[in-house]
Amino acid sequence: MGSLCKLKTLILSENNLNREITELIDVLSGCNNSTLEHLNLGFNKLGGFLPNSIGNLYNLQSLLLWENSFAGSIPNSIGNLSNLKELYLPNNQMSGTIPETLGQLDELVAVDVSENSWEGVLTESHLSNHKNLKELTIFEFSLLPDQTLVINISTIPDWFWKLDLELDQLDLGYNQFSGRTPNSLKFSSESSVSLIGNHFSGSLPLWSSNVSSLNLGHNSFSGPIPRDIGERMPMLMDLNLSYNFLTGTLPVSIGNLYGLLTLDVSNNYLSGEIPELWELWDGVPNLLLSVDLSNNNLSGELPTSVGSLTVITFLLLSNNHLSEELPSAMQNCTYLRNLDLGGNRFSGNIPGWIRQTMPSLWILQLRSNLFNGSIPSQLCSLSSLHILDLAQNNLSGSIPSCQGNLSAMASEIKLFRYESELKVLTKGREDSYRYILYLVNSLDLSNNALLDKSFTLRNLELVYQPFDRKNTRQNWELATPGNSRPLEKPAFWSNSSRYGRILTGNQLQTLDDPSIYRDNPALCGLPITAKCPGDDETLNRPGGDDQDEDEDGAEVEIKWFYMSMGTGFVVGFWGVCGTLVIKESWRHAYFRLVYDIREWLLVAI
């Protein structure tokens, strides 16, 4: 290794190195005049502590140690690396305090110490000398609620916001920082800011017009969205203001964000009508891919300018107070994958043009609205549909028999892992899915006035067998063919005024929760307690007394088995060992045999 003294770049990343690096650093730093400028050991399994000798690599400009298993803290000698420009230590197991000697590195351009377990206080001496700093990442994100914080402070100090920096990236996400955020920070062109998952409060900050990505979700910001946000931050491509306490209306100036790709202002307290946000896009290609306005207090009808969103993929407007019929301009949204309009007051017929204009839909959520008329048969041709929820409307007529063509409901979304948040009613319980949403398949037609109709959905048969054909209420029996596959997600039949026997089969053995048949007093048979006409006690208890007798017989057989096994062990053990104890001549002969076998084996080997 002594011949490496003139080495300028050492890259050993993406291997399976799993030792400590103390010896390597000692050798490299032991040179009289180390010339090493770039050291990249990232994406290995290296562990141990960072040695103090790392501070002797005086010419080092980039130190990349991400995605390893280093422990302990950053050595104080890091302050000797006066030429260091890049310091990347994310995704390790480091802990302790960040040394103040880090503030001596006035050439630093990028610092990433995220996904570790730092403690202590971030002081002015850590960052005040970094005039060239462009990237600062100290976030910590974990699904575990008790995960140690990245930096154990509650409020970003004032000196931090007053630093004379021009950042490319600021990421303080998923900590527990609080306080207010001033507008004094400066950012370079196409920069990104993420303060997601903290407790910042006050009004929304409007930073430099160069910011292209602004993520302030999951905080405590309040007040209205600034009316001039479109003019103040015209370069925005991604805007996330979700899960805050924002009030007021949606500003029209959002329509001036010509490069906007994603807009998420869900889970706030916004009110009023949705303005014609996109009517200013006339003649300019609209690039919006995702719009999430769900869980607010928005009202009125859906603006016709939504038809300008010709490449939109996700349109989420659920749980508002939107009303009237769906505008025909939505036929221009031909790339939609997820259309979630549930929990509103939309009315009229479900448009049949959804099939022709939105053929790639994965999720169609129209539950809890005022839609009437029949289910359009065109929906049967949505061959990619995984979730169809038309529950709690005023739909009538027959269920199209072609519903069985929805073959995608027997598979998962395989193009990529689709992650979004959606609430799905399962067995009478509303569950929220996000990270495994791509695995969910669901069909819900409950709480409507649909007439009797039978159809088959991938080996699951819904068979109409009336007790009394003069009765106009819906009468359903559930049956499955003998070679059926396990049912991944049940159809939901609660609150639907059905009656008849509930049959059982291979797939339906999992549907043993009586709550999924609630508010259907005329249904009978297991798993509910109501008996069907002609049933007696034995029919409602499969197997009856015979089953009890079989169970009792099996229990007796198990007892006899253990008793005979114990008796046999005692007799066999003492039959051999007891004889050797009592009969001295047999005992000597037995051990002589064992000794002779041992000697023979030693000679043979």
Secondary structure, 3 states (H helix, E strand, C coil): CHHHHHCCEEECCCCCCCCECHHHHHHHHCCCCCCCCEEECCCCCCEEECCHHHHHCCCCCEEECCCCEEEECCCHHHHHCCCCCEEECCCCEEEEECCHHHHHCCCCCEEECCCCEEECCCCHHHHCCCCCCCEEECCCCCCCCCCCCCCCCCECCHHHHCCCCEEEEEECCCCCCEEECCCCCEEEEEEEEECCCCEEEECCCCCCCCEEEEECCCCEEEEECCCCHHHHCCCCCEEECCCCEEECCCCHHHHHCCCCCEEECCCCCCEEECCCCCHHHCCCCCCCCEEECCCCEEEEECCHHHHHCCCCCEEECCCCEEEECCCHHHHHCCCCCEEECCCCEEEEECCCHHHHHCCCCCEEECCCCEEEECCCHHHHHCCCCCEEECCCCEEEEECCHHHHHCHHHHCCCCCCCCCCCEEEEECCEEEEECCCHHHCCEEECCCCEEECCCEEECCEEEECCCCCCCCCCEECEEECCCCCCCCCCCEECCCCCEEEECCCCCHHHHCCCHHHHCCCCEEECCCCCCCCCCCCHHHHCCCHHHHHHHHHHHHHHHHHHHHHHHHHHHHHHHHHHHHHHHCHHHHHHHHHHHHHHHHHHHHHC
